[in-house]
Amino acid sequence: MLTKHNFKHCSKSILAAAIGLAVASTASAQIEEVLVTASKRVENLQEVPMSISAIQGDTIERIGATDFTDIATSVPSLSLRSSGPGRTKLNIRGISAATGVASTVSFYVDEMPVSTISSGSSTSFAQAIVDPKMFDLERVEVLRGPQGTLYGSSSMGGTVRLITRKPVMEEFEGKVAAELSSTKDGGLNKTYNAMINTPISDNAALRVVGSFTDDDGYIDRVNSVTNETFAEDVNNEETVSLRATLRVDLGEDTYIQPAVFKQKTSMEGKPNVDGPVSMTEQFAEFDAPEPFDDEFTMLNVTLGHDFGFASLLVSASQLDREFTNVEDITGAFALLPFPAATDSAYSDELVELDDNTIEVRLSSNGDSALSWIVGAYQKDAESDAGYRMQRGWQDVTDFGLANTQKFQKYEETAFFGEVSYELTDKLAVLVGLRSLDYDYRSREENWGWAFNGDQDQAAANVRDEKLSGDELNSKLTVTYNINDDTQVYGTISDGTRPGGVNRVIPRSTDPAQSVGFACNNDLIALGVDDPGIYEGDKVKNTEIGVKSMIGDNIRLNGAVYRVKWQDLQQVVTTSAVCGNNFTANIGEAESTGLELDFTASISANLNVSAGLGYINAEFKDDVPSAGIESGDSLADVPELTYNISVDYVIPAASGEYFVVGTYNYVDETLEIPGTSNTDVSGNGIDSGNVRPDYGLLNLRAGYTSSEGWEALVFVDNVTDEEAIYGYNDAIAFTFPVTDPTVRNRPRTVGASISYSF
């Protein structure tokens, strides 16, 4: 019988065997060159002195990845915390985005920076990245380590870039694909994709990509008293996605490229289970639907011109995003001095985001010893987030339990540049700087029973704060080419993100005011007066890496690093009754680790790739107000991650058969900072502070014809592993009788067919 331990042992053995086979392989096998634009110019992956994972679009389609979550666990040193589609937060090298108004990993779609401000709440989904469908991608690039000089604020851990395929001039082409599958404890899943590339004139082409996903749920909503099933498969997902890009050549040296990307995701319920009681059920007093809708539109116009000595690029982008989220909080009646609930009570969330950016940069051309890039950047972002706890509370409080309206405005201006100079044929030095300044404003209104008794919005508690900051991010890289196939480099770099403003936390000495009374006691116990403004935080990264080709068929890249995180923003938890966690700067942390990326073309028909990441991320200070001691671990950071992928092809007369297997392992992580045996009984986490390790095995086999047809069958999550992506997943309250736990999709079996023309 295969167990998780056996898979871990087996996967390590496969990696060792693959390296041995690759070393002994014949010279006929060869790895294709990988081109990346991580440094904002086209370069060979092996020539960029940076720790990068580049996943080609053909590979993404081969393994059946439909969104970034599907490939995140295959990237060394990258981890995630997810609450479902459109609700994922990314961490790289242990720099975890548990809270704050800005992420620690910047996220791009082509030239569009789509990381934006959030509500600052540890449980709000506003901080999460958008979750675009990934059909017809050129590649995905994951840049590890601070990218403060070229990518600016909120790139403290790294940068993720989704590169779409662009219009092809003078060529008509297309692709259609359909997939059907069935999930254990669920129903039928359907996915349809289509792409068309068509010339419009001699100097213009249009590329349009559409996707439709209808994934059935696998979680049932169940009566917590009678075990009656209210509704089945409530966590279904329906996503419609449309992307269009037009390219017009205005001359031999100039082009303009407008693009639009629109997507809408709808779910009838949350992807939460009430573990550990059940991993396929969520319990409720009443049949209370919890729908979620996420809609975004991304617009971008890129203008490029080649001056000969240098190339100019101007990129203007706009992101509009709106999502609504509903949560059943009927259980709060049991925590508050109210009569028993007679029907469902809710928390309703509506968030509207508007983000506008423009970047202008000029980069040198040619093969001279000196190369450079200079640019300017401007961001103007607004967020309007509303939280209402009014539905279902009318019988006990006139103006709702707790209501919030929070408006935020963020403006950033930056100037940046990097200069690289080859001192000799083997030695080069790169220096980068980015000067940025930002202005941030937060106006928040809080009203309702928990904040100011039975008073309306006109009597709301108001916090209106502004803060400004300026930063100078730097980078120094020294590269030495041992020979044509091996490069070593050393980098010192830093990154920053802005500060923010906490909400007004209700306080009362009257036990009848349960929420305010609990919060008052919590803040006194923490030694905190008023958690208002928190400052920006920053990291300093020291890294040594190697990139090497062993013959034509083995690529081995690695890096070791140490990241010092100062004034880190972390969430400070309060009791379940208070329910008002807040953000504070709580000292210093340090993350040390290593990354390995291995690819081998063992033969003309067999390719193996593997990756490994090791992270030791811990606090360096005692912070009594946050319950932190020196040596405690950061939340959401697995110590060990590794992955193995095997792709085997069998040639046929008119095509080829193929078999693909992937195995991704993620070590255990903490839900909140501390240790694995931390007593979290007062924090609303019932399952414990440790999210267990997991390993996910996916298998695919199929046939590709020389005429453009492809058919395959697959099994995802072969061993039906339960991967926990988060405990205590709630907007407002957690209750002693429930523990919302977010898990992965169970075993899914399916088939797909596609045709390229």
C-alpha positions in Angstrom: 0.0 0.0 0.0 1.3 3.4 -0.9 1.5 5.9 1.9 2.6 9.5 2.1 5.9 8.4 3.7 6.4 5.9 0.8 5.8 8.7 -1.7 8.3 11.0 0.0 10.9 8.2 0.0 10.0 7.2 -3.5 10.2 10.8 -4.9 13.7 11.3 -3.3 14.8 8.0 -4.9 13.4 9.1 -8.3 15.4 12.4 -8.0 18.6 10.6 -7.2 18.1 8.1 -10.0 17.2 10.8 -12.5 20.4 12.6 -11.8 22.4 9.4 -12.2 20.7 8.6 -15.5 21.1 12.1 -16.8 24.8 12.1 -16.1 25.1 8.8 -18.1 22.8 9.9 -20.8 23.7 10.2 -24.5 24.7 13.4 -26.1 21.7 13.2 -28.4 19.3 14.5 -25.7 19.2 18.3 -25.4 17.4 20.8 -23.3 15.8 23.7 -25.1 16.9 27.2 -24.4 14.6 29.2 -22.1 14.2 32.9 -22.7 12.9 35.2 -19.9 12.2 38.9 -19.4 12.7 39.0 -15.7 15.3 41.9 -16.0 12.9 43.7 -18.4 14.9 42.6 -21.5 14.9 39.3 -23.3 17.7 37.1 -22.0 18.6 33.4 -21.7 17.5 32.0 -18.3 21.1 30.8 -17.7 22.6 34.2 -18.2 20.4 36.1 -15.7 22.1 36.3 -12.3 18.9 35.7 -10.4 17.0 32.8 -8.8 14.2 32.2 -11.3 11.7 29.4 -12.0 10.4 29.6 -15.6 7.5 27.3 -16.5 6.8 27.2 -20.2 3.3 27.5 -21.6 3.5 24.1 -23.2 4.4 22.6 -19.9 1.5 24.4 -18.2 -1.0 22.8 -20.7 0.7 19.4 -20.5 0.2 19.2 -16.7 -3.3 20.6 -16.9 -2.8 23.7 -14.8 -5.7 26.2 -15.2 -4.7 28.8 -12.6 -1.6 29.8 -10.7 -2.5 27.8 -7.6 -2.1 24.6 -9.7 1.6 25.3 -10.2 2.5 27.2 -7.1 3.5 24.1 -5.1 6.0 23.2 -7.9 8.1 26.3 -7.4 10.9 26.1 -4.8 10.5 28.5 -1.8 7.0 29.6 -2.9 4.0 28.8 -0.6 0.4 30.0 -0.4 -2.5 30.5 1.8 -5.8 30.1 -0.1 -9.5 30.6 0.7 -10.5 29.5 -2.8 -10.5 30.9 -6.3 -9.5 34.6 -6.3 -8.6 34.4 -2.6 -4.9 33.4 -2.6 -2.0 35.0 -0.9 1.6 34.2 -2.0 4.8 33.9 0.1 8.3 33.6 -1.2 11.4 32.8 0.9 9.3 32.9 4.1 8.3 36.6 3.7 4.6 35.9 4.5 1.8 38.3 3.7 -0.4 37.5 6.7 -1.6 41.1 7.0 -1.0 44.7 5.9 -2.4 46.8 3.1 0.1 45.6 0.6 1.3 42.1 -0.4 4.9 40.9 -0.1 4.9 39.3 -3.6 4.2 41.5 -6.6 2.0 39.9 -9.3 2.1 40.9 -13.0 0.2 39.9 -16.1 2.5 40.9 -18.9 3.2 44.6 -18.2 0.2 45.0 -15.9 1.1 45.2 -12.2 -2.1 43.7 -10.6 -0.9 43.7 -6.9 -2.9 46.5 -5.2 -3.9 47.7 -1.8 -6.1 45.7 0.5 -8.3 46.2 3.5 -5.4 45.3 5.7 -7.5 42.6 7.5 -5.9 39.2 8.0 -9.1 37.5 6.9 -10.3 39.8 4.2 -9.9 38.5 0.6 -9.0 42.0 -0.7 -5.3 41.4 -0.1 -5.4 38.3 -2.3 -4.1 38.4 -5.9 -6.5 38.1 -8.8 -6.7 34.5 -10.1 -6.6 34.6 -13.9 -7.2 31.5 -16.0 -4.0 30.5 -17.7 -4.9 29.1 -21.1 -2.6 30.2 -23.9 0.3 31.4 -21.8 3.8 31.9 -23.1 5.3 31.1 -19.7 5.2 31.9 -16.0 8.2 33.5 -14.3 8.8 33.4 -10.5 11.5 35.7 -9.4 12.7 34.8 -5.9 14.2 37.4 -3.5 13.5 41.1 -3.2 12.9 42.8 -6.6 12.8 46.4 -5.2 14.8 48.1 -7.9 12.9 47.0 -11.1 9.5 46.0 -9.5 9.2 48.4 -6.6 7.2 48.3 -3.5 5.5 45.0 -2.4 8.2 42.9 -4.1 9.9 42.0 -0.8 9.7 38.3 -1.2 9.8 38.2 -5.0 7.7 38.7 -8.1 5.4 36.4 -10.1 4.9 37.2 -13.8 2.3 35.6 -16.1 3.4 36.2 -19.7 0.6 35.7 -22.3 1.1 34.7 -25.9 1.0 37.7 -28.2 -0.6 38.2 -31.6 1.3 36.7 -34.5 1.5 38.7 -37.6 0.5 37.3 -41.0 -0.6 34.0 -39.6 -4.0 32.6 -38.9 -4.1 30.0 -36.1 -6.4 28.7 -33.4 -7.0 26.1 -30.7 -10.1 24.7 -29.1 -10.1 22.4 -26.0 -12.7 20.7 -23.9 -12.3 18.8 -20.6 -14.7 16.7 -18.5 -13.9 15.3 -15.1 -15.5 13.9 -11.9 -14.4 14.7 -8.3 -14.7 12.3 -5.4 -17.7 13.4 -3.2 -18.7 15.8 -6.0 -20.1 15.8 -9.5 -19.2 16.6 -13.1 -16.6 19.4 -13.9 -16.5 21.0 -17.3 -13.9 23.3 -18.9 -13.9 24.8 -22.4 -11.1 26.9 -23.9 -10.6 28.6 -27.2 -8.0 30.8 -28.9 -8.0 32.5 -32.3 -5.2 34.5 -33.8 -6.1 36.4 -37.0 -4.3 39.0 -39.1 -6.3 42.2 -39.7 -4.0 43.8 -42.2 -0.4 43.6 -43.2 0.7 45.3 -40.0 -1.9 44.3 -37.5 -3.1 41.1 -35.8 -5.6 40.2 -33.1 -5.5 37.4 -30.6 -8.6 36.4 -28.6 -8.7 33.8 -25.8 -11.8 32.6 -24.0 -12.3 30.2 -21.1 -15.3 28.7 -19.3 -15.0 26.7 -16.2 -17.8 24.9 -14.3 -16.4 22.9 -11.4 -18.9 21.1 -9.3 -18.5 21.3 -5.5 -17.6 18.5 -3.1 -18.7 20.0 0.2 -22.2 19.7 1.7 -23.9 22.2 4.0 -25.3 20.2 7.0 -27.6 21.0 9.9 -25.3 21.1 13.0 -28.0 19.6 15.2 -29.9 17.0 13.1 -27.2 16.2 10.5 -29.8 16.9 7.8 -28.2 17.9 4.5 -29.3 21.5 3.6 -27.4 21.6 0.3 -25.0 19.4 -1.6 -21.7 20.5 -3.4 -22.1 24.1 -2.3 -18.5 25.1 -3.2 -19.1 24.9 -7.0 -17.2 27.4 -9.2 -18.2 29.0 -12.5 -15.7 31.2 -14.2 -15.9 33.0 -17.5 -12.7 34.6 -18.9 -12.0 36.6 -22.0 -8.7 38.1 -23.1 -8.0 40.0 -26.3 -4.8 41.6 -27.5 -4.3 43.7 -30.6 -0.9 44.5 -32.0 -0.3 47.2 -34.6 3.1 47.9 -36.2 3.2 51.6 -36.8 6.5 51.3 -38.7 9.6 49.2 -38.6 10.6 50.5 -35.2 7.3 51.3 -33.5 4.3 49.3 -32.3 1.2 49.8 -30.1 -0.5 47.0 -28.3 -3.8 47.5 -26.4 -5.1 44.5 -24.4 -8.2 43.8 -22.3 -8.7 40.9 -19.8 -12.1 40.4 -18.2 -13.0 37.6 -15.8 -15.9 36.7 -13.5 -16.0 33.9 -10.9 -19.1 32.9 -9.0 -19.5 30.4 -6.2 -22.7 29.4 -4.4 -20.8 28.6 -1.1 -17.5 28.6 0.6 -14.8 26.0 0.1 -14.7 25.5 3.8 -15.1 22.3 5.8 -15.5 22.0 9.6 -12.4 19.9 10.3 -11.4 17.8 11.9 -15.0 16.6 12.4 -15.5 16.3 8.6 -13.4 17.1 5.6 -16.4 17.2 3.2 -19.1 19.0 5.3 -19.7 22.4 6.8 -22.2 22.7 9.7 -24.8 25.4 10.2 -27.8 26.1 12.4 -29.9 27.1 9.4 -29.7 26.7 5.6 -27.6 29.8 5.1 -26.1 30.3 1.5 -22.6 31.9 1.4 -22.1 33.1 -2.2 -19.0 34.7 -3.5 -18.5 36.7 -6.7 -15.3 38.1 -8.0 -15.1 40.2 -11.2 -12.1 42.1 -12.6 -11.3 44.0 -15.8 -7.7 44.7 -16.7 -6.8 47.2 -19.4 -3.3 47.8 -20.8 -1.8 49.8 -23.6 1.8 49.2 -24.4 3.8 51.4 -26.8 7.3 50.4 -28.0 9.9 52.2 -30.1 13.4 51.2 -31.1 15.8 54.1 -31.3 18.7 51.9 -32.3 20.9 52.5 -29.3 18.0 52.0 -26.9 14.4 50.8 -26.8 11.5 52.8 -25.3 8.5 51.1 -23.6 5.5 52.9 -22.2 2.9 50.9 -20.4 -0.4 52.2 -19.0 -2.6 49.9 -17.0 -5.9 49.9 -15.2 -7.4 47.3 -12.9 -11.0 47.4 -11.8 -12.1 44.7 -9.4 -15.3 44.1 -7.5 -16.2 41.2 -5.3 -18.9 40.3 -2.9 -18.7 37.8 -0.1 -21.2 36.4 2.3 -20.6 34.7 5.6 -23.0 32.9 8.0 -22.3 34.2 11.5 -25.4 32.9 13.2 -23.1 31.3 15.8 -22.3 34.7 17.2 -25.6 34.6 19.0 -24.1 32.0 21.3 -21.2 34.3 22.2 -23.3 37.5 22.8 -26.1 38.4 25.3 -28.9 37.8 22.8 -31.7 35.3 22.7 -31.2 32.2 20.7 -31.2 32.8 16.9 -34.5 32.1 15.1 -33.0 32.4 11.6 -29.6 32.9 9.8 -27.6 36.0 10.4 -24.9 37.2 8.0 -21.8 39.3 7.4 -21.8 40.8 3.9 -18.6 42.1 2.3 -18.4 44.3 -0.8 -15.0 45.5 -2.0 -14.4 47.8 -5.0 -10.8 48.3 -6.2 -9.5 50.8 -8.8 -5.8 50.7 -9.6 -4.1 52.8 -12.3 -0.4 52.6 -13.1 2.0 53.9 -15.8 5.6 53.0 -16.4 8.0 54.5 -18.8 11.4 52.9 -19.3 14.4 53.1 -21.7 16.8 50.2 -22.0 20.1 50.0 -23.9 20.5 47.8 -27.0 23.5 46.0 -28.3 26.2 43.7 -27.0 28.6 46.3 -25.5 30.2 45.8 -22.1 27.9 48.5 -20.7 24.1 47.9 -20.5 21.5 49.9 -18.6 17.9 50.5 -18.0 16.2 53.6 -16.5 12.5 54.3 -15.9 9.7 56.1 -14.0 6.6 54.6 -12.4 3.4 56.1 -11.1 0.6 54.3 -9.2 -2.8 55.6 -8.1 -5.0 53.1 -6.3 -8.3 53.4 -4.4 -10.2 50.8 -2.4 -13.7 51.1 -1.0 -14.6 48.2 1.3 -17.9 47.7 3.1 -18.7 45.1 5.8 -22.2 44.8 7.1 -23.5 42.6 9.9 -27.1 43.7 9.5 -29.1 40.9 7.9 -30.6 38.6 10.5 -29.8 41.0 13.4 -32.8 43.3 13.1 -34.7 41.6 16.0 -31.9 42.2 18.5 -30.3 45.4 17.4 -31.6 48.2 15.2 -28.5 49.2 13.2 -26.7 45.9 13.0 -24.2 44.0 15.0 -21.0 45.6 13.5 -20.7 47.6 10.3 -17.6 49.1 8.6 -17.0 51.3 5.6 -13.3 51.8 4.8 -12.0 54.0 2.0 -8.3 53.9 1.1 -6.2 55.9 -1.4 -2.6 55.1 -2.2 -0.3 57.0 -4.5 3.3 56.1 -5.3 5.9 57.7 -7.5 9.2 56.0 -8.3 12.4 56.5 -10.4 14.6 53.5 -11.0 17.6 52.2 -12.9 20.1 49.4 -13.3 23.6 49.5 -14.8 25.6 46.5 -15.7 29.3 46.5 -16.7 31.5 43.7 -17.9 34.8 44.3 -16.2 36.4 41.3 -18.1 35.1 38.5 -20.3 34.2 36.6 -17.1 33.4 39.3 -14.4 30.5 41.7 -14.4 28.9 44.1 -11.9 25.3 45.3 -11.7 24.1 48.2 -9.6 20.5 49.1 -9.2 18.6 51.8 -7.4 14.9 52.8 -7.0 13.8 55.9 -5.2 10.1 55.9 -4.3 7.7 57.9 -2.2 4.1 57.2 -1.3 1.1 58.8 0.3 -1.6 56.7 1.9 -4.9 57.7 3.4 -7.5 55.6 5.2 -10.9 56.8 6.4 -12.9 54.2 8.3 -16.4 54.4 9.8 -17.6 51.9 12.3 -21.1 51.7 13.7 -23.6 49.2 15.1 -24.1 47.4 18.4 -20.5 46.3 18.8 -19.0 49.7 18.2 -21.4 52.4 19.6 -24.6 50.7 20.7 -27.8 51.1 18.7 -26.7 54.1 16.7 -26.7 54.6 12.9 -23.9 55.5 10.5 -24.3 59.2 11.4 -22.9 58.5 14.8 -20.1 56.1 13.6 -16.7 56.0 15.2 -14.4 57.5 12.6 -10.7 57.1 12.0 -9.2 59.3 9.3 -5.5 59.0 9.1 -2.8 59.8 6.6 0.8 58.7 6.3 3.7 59.2 3.9 7.0 57.5 3.3 10.0 57.4 1.1 12.4 54.6 0.4 15.6 53.9 -1.5 15.8 50.3 -2.7 19.2 49.1 -3.9 20.8 46.0 -5.5 24.4 45.0 -6.1 25.2 41.8 -8.1 28.6 40.5 -9.0 28.7 37.7 -11.6 31.6 35.5 -12.5 31.4 33.1 -15.5 33.6 30.1 -14.7 33.1 29.0 -18.3 30.5 29.1 -21.1 28.3 26.8 -19.1 28.7 27.8 -15.5 28.0 31.1 -13.7 28.2 32.1 -10.1 26.8 35.3 -8.7 26.4 37.1 -5.4 23.6 39.6 -4.7 22.8 42.1 -1.9 19.3 43.6 -2.4 16.5 45.0 -0.4 12.7 45.6 -0.7 10.0 47.5 1.2 6.3 47.9 1.5 4.2 50.7 2.9 2.5 51.0 6.3 -1.2 51.3 7.0 -3.9 52.1 9.5 -5.8 49.7 11.7 -9.5 50.0 12.4 -10.9 51.5 15.6 -11.3 48.6 18.0 -14.4 48.8 20.2 -13.6 49.1 23.9 -15.9 49.0 26.9 -15.8 48.3 30.6 -19.4 47.3 30.6 -19.8 43.5 30.5 -23.2 43.9 28.7 -21.2 45.2 25.7 -19.7 41.8 25.1 -17.5 42.7 22.1 -16.1 45.9 23.5 -15.6 44.4 26.9 -13.7 41.4 25.4 -11.6 43.7 23.2 -10.8 45.9 26.1 -9.6 43.0 28.2 -7.6 41.6 25.2 -5.8 44.9 24.6 -5.0 45.3 28.3 -3.6 41.8 28.4 -1.5 42.6 25.3 -0.3 45.9 26.8 -1.7 47.8 23.8 -3.4 51.2 24.1 -4.7 52.0 20.6 -3.3 50.1 17.6 -3.6 52.9 15.1 -0.9 53.5 12.5 1.7 50.8 11.7 4.8 51.6 9.7 6.2 50.1 6.6 8.6 47.1 6.8 11.7 46.2 4.8 14.0 43.3 4.0 17.7 42.9 3.2 18.6 39.9 1.1 22.1 38.3 0.8 22.3 35.6 -1.8 24.8 33.4 -3.6 23.8 31.4 -6.6 25.1 29.2 -9.3 23.7 28.4 -12.8 25.2 25.6 -14.8 24.7 23.4 -17.8 26.2 20.0 -17.7 26.6 19.1 -21.4 23.5 19.9 -23.5 21.1 17.8 -21.5 21.3 18.8 -17.8 20.5 22.2 -16.2 21.2 22.7 -12.5 20.6 26.0 -10.8 20.7 26.8 -7.1 21.0 29.6 -4.5 21.5 30.0 -0.8 20.2 33.1 0.9 19.6 35.0 4.1 16.8 37.6 4.4 16.6 39.9 7.4 13.1 41.3 7.9 12.9 44.5 10.0 9.8 46.1 11.6 7.8 43.3 10.1 4.0 43.7 9.9 2.3 40.8 11.5 -1.3 40.1 12.7 -1.9 40.2 16.4 -4.9 38.0 17.3 -7.6 38.7 19.8 -10.2 36.4 21.4 -13.1 35.0 19.4 -15.6 37.3 21.1 -13.6 40.4 20.3 -12.9 39.2 16.7 -10.9 42.4 15.9 -7.4 41.4 15.1 -5.0 44.1 14.2 -1.6 44.7 12.5 1.5 45.8 14.3 5.3 46.2 13.7 6.7 43.4 15.9 10.5 43.4 15.7 12.8 41.5 13.4 12.7 38.1 11.7 15.2 36.2 9.6 14.8 33.7 6.8 17.6 31.5 5.6 17.4 28.8 3.0 18.3 27.3 -0.3 16.7 26.6 -3.6 17.5 24.0 -6.3 16.1 23.7 -9.8 17.1 20.6 -11.8 16.1 19.7 -15.4 17.5 16.7 -17.4 16.8 15.5 -20.9 17.7 11.9 -20.1 17.0 10.8 -23.7 15.2 12.1 -26.7 12.0 10.8 -25.2 12.4 11.2 -21.4 12.6 14.5 -19.5 12.8 14.9 -15.7 12.6 18.1 -13.7 12.8 18.6 -10.0 13.0 21.4 -7.5 13.7 21.8 -3.8 13.3 24.7 -1.3 14.4 24.8 2.3 13.4 27.7 4.5 14.1 28.4 8.2 12.1 31.5 9.0 11.9 32.7 12.6 11.5 35.7 14.8 14.7 37.2 16.3 13.0 39.3 19.1 10.7 38.8 22.0 7.4 40.6 21.4 5.1 40.1 24.4 2.3 42.2 22.9 2.0 39.7 20.1 2.8 36.6 22.1 6.0 36.1 20.2 9.3 34.8 21.6 12.7 34.8 19.9 13.0 31.6 17.9 9.3 31.3 17.1 8.4 30.4 13.5 6.6 32.6 11.1 3.1 31.6 9.9 2.4 30.1 6.4 6.0 29.1 5.8 6.8 25.4 5.1 10.3 24.4 6.0 10.7 22.0 3.1 9.1 21.9 -0.4 10.1 19.8 -3.3 8.6 18.6 -6.6 9.4 16.0 -9.3 8.0 15.9 -12.8 8.6 13.1 -15.3 7.6 13.4 -19.0 7.9 10.3 -21.2 7.1 10.3 -25.0 6.7 7.3 -27.2 6.9 8.2 -30.9 4.2 6.8 -33.2 3.7 6.8 -37.0 1.5 9.9 -37.1 2.2 11.5 -33.7 3.3 10.5 -30.2 2.0 9.0 -27.0 3.0 10.6 -23.7 2.9 10.0 -20.0 3.3 12.8 -17.4 3.6 12.4 -13.7 4.1 15.2 -11.1 4.6 15.0 -7.4 4.6 18.1 -5.2 5.4 18.0 -1.4 4.8 20.8 1.0 5.9 20.6 4.7 3.7 21.5 7.6 3.1 25.1 8.3 1.8 27.2 11.2 -1.6 29.0 11.1 -0.4 31.8 13.4 3.2 32.6 14.4 4.7 30.6 17.3 5.6 27.0 17.7 3.8 23.7 16.8 2.8 23.2 20.4 1.5 26.7 20.9 -1.6 26.9 23.0 -4.1 28.6 20.6 -7.2 27.8 22.6 -8.0 31.5 23.0 -7.6 32.4 19.3 -10.5 30.7 17.8 -8.5 28.0 16.2 -9.9 24.6 17.1 -7.9 22.2 14.9 -4.6 23.4 16.2 -1.8 25.7 15.0 -0.2 23.2 12.7 -1.4 22.6 9.1 -0.1 19.1 8.2 2.3 18.4 5.4 1.0 17.0 2.2 2.1 15.5 -1.1 0.0 15.7 -4.3 0.5 13.2 -7.1 -1.0 13.9 -10.6 -0.8 11.5 -13.6 -1.7 12.2 -17.2 -1.5 10.0 -20.4 -2.5 10.8 -23.9 -1.8 10.9 -27.6 -0.9 13.9 -29.8 -1.4 13.5 -33.5 0.7 15.3 -36.2 -2.5 16.8 -37.5 -3.1 18.9 -34.4 -5.4 16.6 -32.3 -4.6 15.7 -28.7 -6.6 13.4 -26.4 -5.7 12.5 -22.8 -6.9 11.0 -19.6 -5.8 12.1 -16.1 -6.1 11.6 -12.4 -5.3 14.6 -10.2 -4.6 14.0 -6.5 -4.2 10.3 -7.1 -4.0 9.3 -3.4 -6.9 11.6 -2.4 -4.6 13.6 -0.1 -6.1 16.3 2.2 -4.1 19.5 1.8 -5.0 22.2 4.3 -4.6 25.7 3.0 -5.9 27.5 6.0 -7.7 27.2 9.4 -10.0 29.8 11.0 -11.1 31.2 7.6 -13.6 33.8 8.5 -14.4 37.4 7.8 -15.8 38.2 11.2 -16.2 35.5 13.9 -15.0 32.0 14.7 -17.1 29.9 17.0 -16.2 27.1 19.4 -18.5 24.7 17.6 -17.0 25.3 14.1 -13.5 25.7 12.6 -13.7 26.8 8.9 -10.9 24.9 7.2 -9.9 25.3 3.6 -8.8 22.2 1.8 -7.8 21.1 -1.7 -9.9 19.3 -4.3 -10.2 15.5 -3.7 -9.2 12.9 -6.2 -10.4 14.0 -9.7 -10.6 11.7 -12.7 -11.2 13.1 -16.2 -10.4 13.3 -19.9 -9.8 16.2 -22.4 -9.5 16.7 -26.1 -8.0 19.6 -28.1 -7.4 20.6 -31.7 -4.9 23.1 -33.0 -5.2 24.6 -36.4 
